[in-house]
């Protein structure tokens, strides 16, 4: 898991500084759902998406 996180930071750093061309901003979105289920009670669901255009 640590190599994957390290690679992600390297890609983010290279795309942010413009080494590979014009810098592109990442798109970040989040969604949270809160609800009640009759079987298990209350629940929450959180989704976080980060999209980095690499081309």
Secondary structure, DSSP 8 states (H G I E B T S, - for coil): -HHHHHHHHHHHHHHHHTTTSS----EEEEEEEEEEETTTEEEEEEEEEEE----
